[in-house]
């Protein structure tokens, strides 16, 4: 499974938990756990809300890929 988001690391950097994020978004903690393990991905609107809650740029939640030519 490819890691597409950095949600787990972003939460840790902000000193927040999966449970806190679930409460803020009105989501089941199991859903947040799946996002953090990259089992499933949140949609872009949700990523935007998460970035706002964590006071970070949405790009910090995404794993970049290096271009090779």
PyMOL Python script that loads the backbone (N, CA, C, O; Angstrom):
from pymol import cmd

cmd.read_pdbstr("""\
ATOM      1  N   UNK A   1       0.855  -1.182   0.000  1.00  0.00           N
ATOM      2  CA  UNK A   1       0.000   0.000   0.000  1.00  0.00           C
ATOM      3  C   UNK A   1       0.896   1.238   0.000  1.00  0.00           C
ATOM      4  O   UNK A   1       1.817   1.351   0.809  1.00  0.00           O
ATOM      5  N   UNK A   2       0.621   2.141  -0.895  1.00  0.00           N
ATOM      6  CA  UNK A   2       1.369   3.389  -0.950  1.00  0.00           C
ATOM      7  C   UNK A   2       0.876   4.346   0.128  1.00  0.00           C
ATOM      8  O   UNK A   2      -0.322   4.449   0.389  1.00  0.00           O
ATOM      9  N   UNK A   3       1.815   5.034   0.740  1.00  0.00           N
ATOM     10  CA  UNK A   3       1.441   6.076   1.684  1.00  0.00           C
ATOM     11  C   UNK A   3       1.156   7.338   0.898  1.00  0.00           C
ATOM     12  O   UNK A   3       2.044   7.884   0.244  1.00  0.00           O
ATOM     13  N   UNK A   4      -0.076   7.799   0.961  1.00  0.00           N
ATOM     14  CA  UNK A   4      -0.478   8.982   0.212  1.00  0.00           C
ATOM     15  C   UNK A   4      -0.653  10.202   1.098  1.00  0.00           C
ATOM     16  O   UNK A   4      -0.616  11.335   0.618  1.00  0.00           O
ATOM     17  N   UNK A   5      -0.843   9.972   2.395  1.00  0.00           N
ATOM     18  CA  UNK A   5      -0.997  11.126   3.273  1.00  0.00           C
ATOM     19  C   UNK A   5      -0.073  11.009   4.480  1.00  0.00           C
ATOM     20  O   UNK A   5       0.413   9.928   4.812  1.00  0.00           O
ATOM     21  N   UNK A   6       0.157  12.144   5.123  1.00  0.00           N
ATOM     22  CA  UNK A   6       1.009  12.232   6.301  1.00  0.00           C
ATOM     23  C   UNK A   6       0.190  12.575   7.542  1.00  0.00           C
ATOM     24  O   UNK A   6       0.696  13.216   8.463  1.00  0.00           O
ATOM     25  N   UNK A   7      -1.048  12.159   7.570  1.00  0.00           N
ATOM     26  CA  UNK A   7      -1.944  12.553   8.646  1.00  0.00           C
ATOM     27  C   UNK A   7      -1.423  12.141  10.018  1.00  0.00           C
ATOM     28  O   UNK A   7      -1.462  12.936  10.958  1.00  0.00           O
ATOM     29  N   UNK A   8      -0.941  10.925  10.142  1.00  0.00           N
ATOM     30  CA  UNK A   8      -0.443  10.439  11.429  1.00  0.00           C
ATOM     31  C   UNK A   8       0.687  11.336  11.940  1.00  0.00           C
ATOM     32  O   UNK A   8       0.690  11.730  13.106  1.00  0.00           O
ATOM     33  N   UNK A   9       1.632  11.653  11.078  1.00  0.00           N
ATOM     34  CA  UNK A   9       2.755  12.509  11.460  1.00  0.00           C
ATOM     35  C   UNK A   9       2.301  13.931  11.771  1.00  0.00           C
ATOM     36  O   UNK A   9       2.805  14.552  12.707  1.00  0.00           O
ATOM     37  N   UNK A  10       1.351  14.448  10.994  1.00  0.00           N
ATOM     38  CA  UNK A  10       0.857  15.806  11.215  1.00  0.00           C
ATOM     39  C   UNK A  10       0.138  15.909  12.559  1.00  0.00           C
ATOM     40  O   UNK A  10       0.291  16.905  13.266  1.00  0.00           O
ATOM     41  N   UNK A  11      -0.635  14.901  12.912  1.00  0.00           N
ATOM     42  CA  UNK A  11      -1.298  14.889  14.217  1.00  0.00           C
ATOM     43  C   UNK A  11      -0.265  14.860  15.343  1.00  0.00           C
ATOM     44  O   UNK A  11      -0.394  15.582  16.332  1.00  0.00           O
ATOM     45  N   UNK A  12       0.749  14.026  15.188  1.00  0.00           N
ATOM     46  CA  UNK A  12       1.804  13.939  16.208  1.00  0.00           C
ATOM     47  C   UNK A  12       2.532  15.270  16.338  1.00  0.00           C
ATOM     48  O   UNK A  12       2.802  15.726  17.449  1.00  0.00           O
ATOM     49  N   UNK A  13       2.848  15.892  15.213  1.00  0.00           N
ATOM     50  CA  UNK A  13       3.537  17.187  15.236  1.00  0.00           C
ATOM     51  C   UNK A  13       2.708  18.245  15.961  1.00  0.00           C
ATOM     52  O   UNK A  13       3.254  19.119  16.635  1.00  0.00           O
ATOM     53  N   UNK A  14       1.388  18.157  15.817  1.00  0.00           N
ATOM     54  CA  UNK A  14       0.486  19.129  16.443  1.00  0.00           C
ATOM     55  C   UNK A  14       0.124  18.749  17.880  1.00  0.00           C
ATOM     56  O   UNK A  14      -0.555  19.508  18.571  1.00  0.00           O
ATOM     57  N   UNK A  15       0.575  17.577  18.329  1.00  0.00           N
ATOM     58  CA  UNK A  15       0.258  17.133  19.678  1.00  0.00           C
ATOM     59  C   UNK A  15      -1.208  16.748  19.845  1.00  0.00           C
ATOM     60  O   UNK A  15      -1.772  16.867  20.933  1.00  0.00           O
ATOM     61  N   UNK A  16      -1.811  16.289  18.761  1.00  0.00           N
ATOM     62  CA  UNK A  16      -3.228  15.904  18.789  1.00  0.00           C
ATOM     63  C   UNK A  16      -3.363  14.400  18.547  1.00  0.00           C
ATOM     64  O   UNK A  16      -2.423  13.731  18.118  1.00  0.00           O
ATOM     65  N   UNK A  17      -4.556  13.894  18.833  1.00  0.00           N
ATOM     66  CA  UNK A  17      -4.809  12.452  18.713  1.00  0.00           C
ATOM     67  C   UNK A  17      -5.867  12.174  17.648  1.00  0.00           C
ATOM     68  O   UNK A  17      -6.569  13.072  17.185  1.00  0.00           O
ATOM     69  N   UNK A  18      -5.954  10.909  17.281  1.00  0.00           N
ATOM     70  CA  UNK A  18      -7.007  10.472  16.361  1.00  0.00           C
ATOM     71  C   UNK A  18      -8.381  10.780  16.945  1.00  0.00           C
ATOM     72  O   UNK A  18      -9.285  11.224  16.238  1.00  0.00           O
ATOM     73  N   UNK A  19      -8.523  10.539  18.244  1.00  0.00           N
ATOM     74  CA  UNK A  19      -9.809  10.780  18.910  1.00  0.00           C
ATOM     75  C   UNK A  19     -10.196  12.257  18.818  1.00  0.00           C
ATOM     76  O   UNK A  19     -11.352  12.579  18.543  1.00  0.00           O
ATOM     77  N   UNK A  20      -9.247  13.143  19.046  1.00  0.00           N
ATOM     78  CA  UNK A  20      -9.506  14.582  18.950  1.00  0.00           C
ATOM     79  C   UNK A  20      -9.986  14.938  17.546  1.00  0.00           C
ATOM     80  O   UNK A  20     -10.969  15.662  17.383  1.00  0.00           O
ATOM     81  N   UNK A  21      -9.284  14.424  16.530  1.00  0.00           N
ATOM     82  CA  UNK A  21      -9.653  14.730  15.150  1.00  0.00           C
ATOM     83  C   UNK A  21     -11.038  14.185  14.825  1.00  0.00           C
ATOM     84  O   UNK A  21     -11.830  14.856  14.164  1.00  0.00           O
ATOM     85  N   UNK A  22     -11.331  12.989  15.280  1.00  0.00           N
ATOM     86  CA  UNK A  22     -12.652  12.397  15.058  1.00  0.00           C
ATOM     87  C   UNK A  22     -13.742  13.281  15.655  1.00  0.00           C
ATOM     88  O   UNK A  22     -14.779  13.504  15.030  1.00  0.00           O
ATOM     89  N   UNK A  23     -13.507  13.781  16.857  1.00  0.00           N
ATOM     90  CA  UNK A  23     -14.488  14.667  17.500  1.00  0.00           C
ATOM     91  C   UNK A  23     -14.652  15.976  16.723  1.00  0.00           C
ATOM     92  O   UNK A  23     -15.770  16.465  16.560  1.00  0.00           O
ATOM     93  N   UNK A  24     -13.558  16.536  16.250  1.00  0.00           N
ATOM     94  CA  UNK A  24     -13.604  17.799  15.514  1.00  0.00           C
ATOM     95  C   UNK A  24     -14.361  17.665  14.198  1.00  0.00           C
ATOM     96  O   UNK A  24     -15.074  18.578  13.783  1.00  0.00           O
ATOM     97  N   UNK A  25     -14.195  16.514  13.546  1.00  0.00           N
ATOM     98  CA  UNK A  25     -14.809  16.303  12.231  1.00  0.00           C
ATOM     99  C   UNK A  25     -16.158  15.589  12.303  1.00  0.00           C
ATOM    100  O   UNK A  25     -16.857  15.484  11.295  1.00  0.00           O
ATOM    101  N   UNK A  26     -16.528  15.102  13.480  1.00  0.00           N
ATOM    102  CA  UNK A  26     -17.763  14.336  13.598  1.00  0.00           C
ATOM    103  C   UNK A  26     -17.676  12.999  12.895  1.00  0.00           C
ATOM    104  O   UNK A  26     -18.661  12.516  12.337  1.00  0.00           O
ATOM    105  N   UNK A  27     -16.499  12.403  12.924  1.00  0.00           N
ATOM    106  CA  UNK A  27     -16.264  11.107  12.268  1.00  0.00           C
ATOM    107  C   UNK A  27     -16.013  10.030  13.311  1.00  0.00           C
ATOM    108  O   UNK A  27     -15.691  10.323  14.463  1.00  0.00           O
ATOM    109  N   UNK A  28     -16.164   8.793  12.897  1.00  0.00           N
ATOM    110  CA  UNK A  28     -15.855   7.653  13.742  1.00  0.00           C
ATOM    111  C   UNK A  28     -14.332   7.560  13.898  1.00  0.00           C
ATOM    112  O   UNK A  28     -13.607   7.708  12.915  1.00  0.00           O
ATOM    113  N   UNK A  29     -13.839   7.318  15.113  1.00  0.00           N
ATOM    114  CA  UNK A  29     -12.390   7.165  15.303  1.00  0.00           C
ATOM    115  C   UNK A  29     -11.773   6.075  14.424  1.00  0.00           C
ATOM    116  O   UNK A  29     -10.600   6.165  14.061  1.00  0.00           O
ATOM    117  N   UNK A  30     -12.547   5.057  14.083  1.00  0.00           N
ATOM    118  CA  UNK A  30     -12.037   4.001  13.202  1.00  0.00           C
ATOM    119  C   UNK A  30     -11.708   4.572  11.825  1.00  0.00           C
ATOM    120  O   UNK A  30     -10.726   4.171  11.201  1.00  0.00           O
ATOM    121  N   UNK A  31     -12.527   5.504  11.357  1.00  0.00           N
ATOM    122  CA  UNK A  31     -12.268   6.152  10.064  1.00  0.00           C
ATOM    123  C   UNK A  31     -10.953   6.911  10.108  1.00  0.00           C
ATOM    124  O   UNK A  31     -10.153   6.827   9.176  1.00  0.00           O
ATOM    125  N   UNK A  32     -10.725   7.654  11.188  1.00  0.00           N
ATOM    126  CA  UNK A  32      -9.484   8.418  11.331  1.00  0.00           C
ATOM    127  C   UNK A  32      -8.299   7.464  11.361  1.00  0.00           C
ATOM    128  O   UNK A  32      -7.266   7.732  10.749  1.00  0.00           O
ATOM    129  N   UNK A  33      -8.447   6.359  12.067  1.00  0.00           N
ATOM    130  CA  UNK A  33      -7.379   5.362  12.128  1.00  0.00           C
ATOM    131  C   UNK A  33      -7.033   4.832  10.734  1.00  0.00           C
ATOM    132  O   UNK A  33      -5.860   4.669  10.399  1.00  0.00           O
ATOM    133  N   UNK A  34      -8.052   4.568   9.933  1.00  0.00           N
ATOM    134  CA  UNK A  34      -7.815   4.087   8.565  1.00  0.00           C
ATOM    135  C   UNK A  34      -7.089   5.133   7.732  1.00  0.00           C
ATOM    136  O   UNK A  34      -6.228   4.794   6.920  1.00  0.00           O
ATOM    137  N   UNK A  35      -7.434   6.409   7.930  1.00  0.00           N
ATOM    138  CA  UNK A  35      -6.729   7.474   7.221  1.00  0.00           C
ATOM    139  C   UNK A  35      -5.263   7.514   7.652  1.00  0.00           C
ATOM    140  O   UNK A  35      -4.367   7.664   6.821  1.00  0.00           O
ATOM    141  N   UNK A  36      -5.027   7.378   8.962  1.00  0.00           N
ATOM    142  CA  UNK A  36      -3.661   7.464   9.494  1.00  0.00           C
ATOM    143  C   UNK A  36      -2.778   6.302   9.052  1.00  0.00           C
ATOM    144  O   UNK A  36      -1.559   6.443   8.956  1.00  0.00           O
ATOM    145  N   UNK A  37      -3.392   5.166   8.784  1.00  0.00           N
ATOM    146  CA  UNK A  37      -2.617   4.005   8.330  1.00  0.00           C
ATOM    147  C   UNK A  37      -2.620   3.884   6.809  1.00  0.00           C
ATOM    148  O   UNK A  37      -2.080   2.928   6.252  1.00  0.00           O
ATOM    149  N   UNK A  38      -3.231   4.862   6.143  1.00  0.00           N
ATOM    150  CA  UNK A  38      -3.315   4.876   4.687  1.00  0.00           C
ATOM    151  C   UNK A  38      -4.065   3.680   4.124  1.00  0.00           C
ATOM    152  O   UNK A  38      -3.826   3.273   2.987  1.00  0.00           O
ATOM    153  N   UNK A  39      -4.977   3.114   4.919  1.00  0.00           N
ATOM    154  CA  UNK A  39      -5.842   2.046   4.433  1.00  0.00           C
ATOM    155  C   UNK A  39      -6.856   2.619   3.454  1.00  0.00           C
ATOM    156  O   UNK A  39      -7.131   2.031   2.408  1.00  0.00           O
ATOM    157  N   UNK A  40      -7.402   3.767   3.807  1.00  0.00           N
ATOM    158  CA  UNK A  40      -8.284   4.549   2.933  1.00  0.00           C
ATOM    159  C   UNK A  40      -7.851   6.004   3.025  1.00  0.00           C
ATOM    160  O   UNK A  40      -7.108   6.381   3.931  1.00  0.00           O
ATOM    161  N   UNK A  41      -8.314   6.813   2.092  1.00  0.00           N
ATOM    162  CA  UNK A  41      -7.915   8.214   2.036  1.00  0.00           C
ATOM    163  C   UNK A  41      -9.117   9.135   2.240  1.00  0.00           C
ATOM    164  O   UNK A  41     -10.207   8.862   1.737  1.00  0.00           O
ATOM    165  N   UNK A  42      -8.915  10.223   2.978  1.00  0.00           N
ATOM    166  CA  UNK A  42      -9.980  11.222   3.069  1.00  0.00           C
ATOM    167  C   UNK A  42     -10.087  11.985   1.749  1.00  0.00           C
ATOM    168  O   UNK A  42      -9.125  12.048   0.984  1.00  0.00           O
ATOM    169  N   UNK A  43     -11.243  12.555   1.490  1.00  0.00           N
ATOM    170  CA  UNK A  43     -11.377  13.358   0.277  1.00  0.00           C
ATOM    171  C   UNK A  43     -10.686  14.704   0.469  1.00  0.00           C
ATOM    172  O   UNK A  43     -10.289  15.053   1.581  1.00  0.00           O
ATOM    173  N   UNK A  44     -10.545  15.455  -0.619  1.00  0.00           N
ATOM    174  CA  UNK A  44      -9.808  16.716  -0.561  1.00  0.00           C
ATOM    175  C   UNK A  44     -10.476  17.751   0.331  1.00  0.00           C
ATOM    176  O   UNK A  44      -9.790  18.523   1.002  1.00  0.00           O
ATOM    177  N   UNK A  45     -11.794  17.779   0.348  1.00  0.00           N
ATOM    178  CA  UNK A  45     -12.492  18.719   1.223  1.00  0.00           C
ATOM    179  C   UNK A  45     -12.182  18.411   2.688  1.00  0.00           C
ATOM    180  O   UNK A  45     -11.967  19.322   3.487  1.00  0.00           O
ATOM    181  N   UNK A  46     -12.161  17.146   3.028  1.00  0.00           N
ATOM    182  CA  UNK A  46     -11.842  16.749   4.397  1.00  0.00           C
ATOM    183  C   UNK A  46     -10.387  17.059   4.721  1.00  0.00           C
ATOM    184  O   UNK A  46     -10.084  17.523   5.820  1.00  0.00           O
ATOM    185  N   UNK A  47      -9.486  16.809   3.782  1.00  0.00           N
ATOM    186  CA  UNK A  47      -8.076  17.157   4.002  1.00  0.00           C
ATOM    187  C   UNK A  47      -7.923  18.652   4.256  1.00  0.00           C
ATOM    188  O   UNK A  47      -7.123  19.072   5.092  1.00  0.00           O
ATOM    189  N   UNK A  48      -8.690  19.439   3.536  1.00  0.00           N
ATOM    190  CA  UNK A  48      -8.655  20.888   3.728  1.00  0.00           C
ATOM    191  C   UNK A  48      -9.118  21.254   5.141  1.00  0.00           C
ATOM    192  O   UNK A  48      -8.515  22.112   5.786  1.00  0.00           O
ATOM    193  N   UNK A  49     -10.173  20.615   5.617  1.00  0.00           N
ATOM    194  CA  UNK A  49     -10.665  20.864   6.980  1.00  0.00           C
ATOM    195  C   UNK A  49      -9.628  20.451   8.021  1.00  0.00           C
ATOM    196  O   UNK A  49      -9.429  21.136   9.024  1.00  0.00           O
ATOM    197  N   UNK A  50      -8.972  19.319   7.765  1.00  0.00           N
ATOM    198  CA  UNK A  50      -7.946  18.836   8.693  1.00  0.00           C
ATOM    199  C   UNK A  50      -6.790  19.826   8.753  1.00  0.00           C
ATOM    200  O   UNK A  50      -6.302  20.154   9.835  1.00  0.00           O
ATOM    201  N   UNK A  51      -6.357  20.295   7.605  1.00  0.00           N
ATOM    202  CA  UNK A  51      -5.266  21.272   7.560  1.00  0.00           C
ATOM    203  C   UNK A  51      -5.645  22.528   8.344  1.00  0.00           C
ATOM    204  O   UNK A  51      -4.821  23.081   9.072  1.00  0.00           O
ATOM    205  N   UNK A  52      -6.872  22.967   8.196  1.00  0.00           N
ATOM    206  CA  UNK A  52      -7.343  24.146   8.924  1.00  0.00           C
ATOM    207  C   UNK A  52      -7.329  23.887  10.427  1.00  0.00           C
ATOM    208  O   UNK A  52      -6.882  24.735  11.199  1.00  0.00           O
ATOM    209  N   UNK A  53      -7.817  22.722  10.846  1.00  0.00           N
ATOM    210  CA  UNK A  53      -7.835  22.376  12.267  1.00  0.00           C
ATOM    211  C   UNK A  53      -6.424  22.312  12.859  1.00  0.00           C
ATOM    212  O   UNK A  53      -6.200  22.706  14.003  1.00  0.00           O
ATOM    213  N   UNK A  54      -5.486  21.812  12.066  1.00  0.00           N
ATOM    214  CA  UNK A  54      -4.105  21.667  12.537  1.00  0.00           C
ATOM    215  C   UNK A  54      -3.268  22.920  12.275  1.00  0.00           C
ATOM    216  O   UNK A  54      -2.100  22.991  12.657  1.00  0.00           O
ATOM    217  N   UNK A  55      -3.885  23.904  11.619  1.00  0.00           N
ATOM    218  CA  UNK A  55      -3.217  25.165  11.305  1.00  0.00           C
ATOM    219  C   UNK A  55      -1.951  24.935  10.471  1.00  0.00           C
ATOM    220  O   UNK A  55      -0.885  25.479  10.761  1.00  0.00           O
ATOM    221  N   UNK A  56      -2.104  24.113   9.429  1.00  0.00           N
ATOM    222  CA  UNK A  56      -0.997  23.831   8.521  1.00  0.00           C
ATOM    223  C   UNK A  56      -1.493  23.956   7.085  1.00  0.00           C
ATOM    224  O   UNK A  56      -2.697  23.986   6.831  1.00  0.00           O
ATOM    225  N   UNK A  57      -0.554  24.029   6.158  1.00  0.00           N
ATOM    226  CA  UNK A  57      -0.877  24.041   4.739  1.00  0.00           C
ATOM    227  C   UNK A  57      -1.292  22.628   4.331  1.00  0.00           C
ATOM    228  O   UNK A  57      -0.683  21.649   4.761  1.00  0.00           O
ATOM    229  N   UNK A  58      -2.309  22.528   3.514  1.00  0.00           N
ATOM    230  CA  UNK A  58      -2.797  21.205   3.089  1.00  0.00           C
ATOM    231  C   UNK A  58      -1.683  20.367   2.462  1.00  0.00           C
ATOM    232  O   UNK A  58      -1.705  19.140   2.556  1.00  0.00           O
ATOM    233  N   UNK A  59      -0.722  21.012   1.833  1.00  0.00           N
ATOM    234  CA  UNK A  59       0.379  20.273   1.202  1.00  0.00           C
ATOM    235  C   UNK A  59       1.202  19.488   2.216  1.00  0.00           C
ATOM    236  O   UNK A  59       1.863  18.512   1.860  1.00  0.00           O
ATOM    237  N   UNK A  60       1.163  19.914   3.483  1.00  0.00           N
ATOM    238  CA  UNK A  60       1.894  19.195   4.524  1.00  0.00           C
ATOM    239  C   UNK A  60       1.239  17.858   4.868  1.00  0.00           C
ATOM    240  O   UNK A  60       1.840  17.025   5.546  1.00  0.00           O
ATOM    241  N   UNK A  61       0.020  17.658   4.403  1.00  0.00           N
ATOM    242  CA  UNK A  61      -0.680  16.401   4.655  1.00  0.00           C
ATOM    243  C   UNK A  61      -0.464  15.376   3.546  1.00  0.00           C
ATOM    244  O   UNK A  61      -0.860  14.218   3.678  1.00  0.00           O
ATOM    245  N   UNK A  62       0.153  15.798   2.473  1.00  0.00           N
ATOM    246  CA  UNK A  62       0.326  14.925   1.315  1.00  0.00           C
ATOM    247  C   UNK A  62       1.767  14.484   1.163  1.00  0.00           C
ATOM    248  O   UNK A  62       2.695  15.237   1.455  1.00  0.00           O
ATOM    249  N   UNK A  63       1.941  13.269   0.710  1.00  0.00           N
ATOM    250  CA  UNK A  63       3.276  12.735   0.439  1.00  0.00           C
ATOM    251  C   UNK A  63       3.621  13.093  -1.001  1.00  0.00           C
ATOM    252  O   UNK A  63       2.904  12.739  -1.936  1.00  0.00           O
ATOM    253  N   UNK A  64       4.723  13.796  -1.156  1.00  0.00           N
ATOM    254  CA  UNK A  64       5.155  14.183  -2.504  1.00  0.00           C
ATOM    255  C   UNK A  64       5.911  13.062  -3.178  1.00  0.00           C
ATOM    256  O   UNK A  64       6.486  12.193  -2.523  1.00  0.00           O
ATOM    257  N   UNK A  65       5.902  13.094  -4.466  1.00  0.00           N
ATOM    258  CA  UNK A  65       6.677  12.127  -5.245  1.00  0.00           C
ATOM    259  C   UNK A  65       7.692  12.892  -6.064  1.00  0.00           C
ATOM    260  O   UNK A  65       7.370  13.905  -6.685  1.00  0.00           O
ATOM    261  N   UNK A  66       8.908  12.409  -6.063  1.00  0.00           N
ATOM    262  CA  UNK A  66       9.968  13.047  -6.835  1.00  0.00           C
ATOM    263  C   UNK A  66       9.805  12.666  -8.301  1.00  0.00           C
ATOM    264  O   UNK A  66       9.551  11.511  -8.640  1.00  0.00           O
ATOM    265  N   UNK A  67       9.954  13.651  -9.140  1.00  0.00           N
ATOM    266  CA  UNK A  67       9.909  13.384 -10.577  1.00  0.00           C
ATOM    267  C   UNK A  67      11.272  12.899 -11.042  1.00  0.00           C
ATOM    268  O   UNK A  67      12.305  13.451 -10.665  1.00  0.00           O
ATOM    269  N   UNK A  68      11.259  11.870 -11.855  1.00  0.00           N
ATOM    270  CA  UNK A  68      12.514  11.375 -12.418  1.00  0.00           C
ATOM    271  C   UNK A  68      12.404  11.507 -13.934  1.00  0.00           C
ATOM    272  O   UNK A  68      11.401  11.140 -14.547  1.00  0.00           O
ATOM    273  N   UNK A  69      13.448  12.032 -14.494  1.00  0.00           N
ATOM    274  CA  UNK A  69      13.463  12.241 -15.960  1.00  0.00           C
ATOM    275  C   UNK A  69      14.499  11.393 -16.606  1.00  0.00           C
ATOM    276  O   UNK A  69      14.657  11.434 -17.826  1.00  0.00           O
TER     277      UNK A  69
END
""", "prot")
cmd.dss("prot")
cmd.show_as("cartoon", "prot")
cmd.util.cbc("prot")
cmd.orient("prot")
